[in-house]
Amino acid sequence: MFKRILVAVDGTPPSNAGLQAAIELARDQKATLLALHVIDDTLPAVGFDGSYFPPSYFDTYFKAVQDLGRKILDKAMSAGRTAGVKVEPVVVRSRTQGVARVVLFQARKLKADVVVLGTHGRRGLTRALMGSDAEAVVREATVPVLLVRGPRRAARKTPRPA
């Protein structure tokens, strides 16, 4: 049924859970896995104190995140190969569009049959303040979207103050 499975990877625990689910689905469906890493380039040019960041800062930052993206995709490709799944790596910059928009665009461009996303499963105020790329993808996707909740955080060892 699914021949091209797009999975967004960023190296976080929820993303890794999504990657594992996508690998299992790709193996079951004998599908190609399209591992997408989005470089979010929506950095502010002005710091909190009103100072401007020099251009060299952005050059250094983008080189570092591109290197990190390559490492994340290398791990995804290795995990896919180990499972016997064909993996095609895709790296794109968001160009200030936001990660959700890029995922949606790449799903159409790459002709994905399904999109797999890891999610933090945020609720309430945290979700309202931080937003949810996964939610935006689900709302606007033209193909099925599989959301995989990442591992829950371990319970606190110290009690919260009353």
SVG drawing of the C-alpha trace seen along z (x, -y; Angstrom):
<svg xmlns="http://www.w3.org/2000/svg" viewBox="-7 -47 40 54">
<polyline fill="none" stroke="black" stroke-width="0.4" points="0.0,0.0 2.7,-2.5 5.7,-2.7 7.3,-6.0 7.3,-6.8 8.5,-10.3 9.9,-10.5 11.2,-13.7 14.3,-13.2 16.0,-15.7 17.8,-13.4 15.4,-14.0 13.8,-11.0 10.4,-11.6 12.0,-11.8 13.9,-8.6 10.7,-6.8 9.1,-8.0 12.1,-6.8 11.9,-3.3 8.1,-3.1 8.8,-4.3 11.5,-1.7 9.1,1.0 6.4,-0.2 8.8,-0.5 10.1,3.1 6.5,4.4 5.4,2.6 8.7,3.1 8.8,-0.7 11.5,-3.3 12.1,-5.5 12.6,-9.2 14.5,-10.5 14.0,-14.3 16.0,-16.6 14.9,-20.2 17.4,-22.9 15.3,-25.6 16.9,-28.9 14.5,-31.2 17.1,-32.7 16.6,-36.2 19.2,-38.7 18.9,-40.7 19.8,-39.4 17.7,-39.9 19.8,-42.8 19.3,-44.6 22.7,-43.8 23.0,-42.4 24.7,-39.1 27.6,-39.4 27.3,-37.5 30.1,-35.2 27.8,-33.9 25.3,-32.7 27.9,-31.1 29.3,-29.2 25.8,-28.3 24.6,-27.0 27.8,-24.9 27.3,-23.3 23.6,-22.5 24.4,-21.1 27.1,-18.9 24.6,-17.7 22.0,-17.1 24.4,-14.9 25.2,-12.9 21.4,-12.5 20.8,-11.3 23.8,-8.9 22.3,-7.3 18.9,-7.0 20.4,-5.4 22.4,-3.0 19.3,-2.0 17.4,-1.5 20.1,0.5 20.4,2.7 16.6,3.4 17.0,4.1 15.1,0.9 16.2,-1.4 16.7,-4.9 17.0,-8.1 18.3,-11.1 16.9,-14.6 18.3,-17.8 16.5,-21.1 16.6,-24.5 13.3,-26.0 14.0,-29.4 11.9,-30.9 8.8,-28.9 8.6,-26.8 9.3,-23.1 5.7,-22.0 5.4,-23.8 8.7,-22.3 7.5,-18.8 4.3,-19.3 6.1,-20.6 8.6,-17.8 5.8,-15.2 4.2,-16.5 7.5,-17.0 8.8,-13.5 5.4,-11.9 5.2,-10.4 2.3,-8.0 2.4,-8.6 4.3,-10.9 5.6,-9.6 6.4,-12.1 7.6,-11.7 5.8,-14.0 6.4,-15.2 2.7,-14.9 2.6,-18.3 -0.7,-19.4 -2.3,-22.5 -0.3,-25.7 3.0,-24.2 1.4,-23.2 -0.3,-26.6 2.9,-28.5 5.3,-26.3 2.9,-25.2 3.0,-21.9 4.6,-21.1 3.0,-17.7 -0.4,-19.2 0.1,-21.6 1.2,-18.7 -1.9,-16.6 -4.2,-19.5 -2.9,-20.2 -1.5,-16.9 -3.0,-15.4 -1.7,-11.9 -2.1,-9.9 0.1,-11.0 1.3,-8.6 2.1,-10.3 4.4,-8.4 4.7,-9.7 8.2,-9.8 9.2,-8.2 7.7,-9.8 10.0,-11.5 11.1,-9.6 9.2,-10.5 10.8,-13.2 12.9,-11.8 12.6,-14.9 9.1,-16.0 7.9,-19.4 7.6,-22.1 4.0,-22.7"/>
</svg>
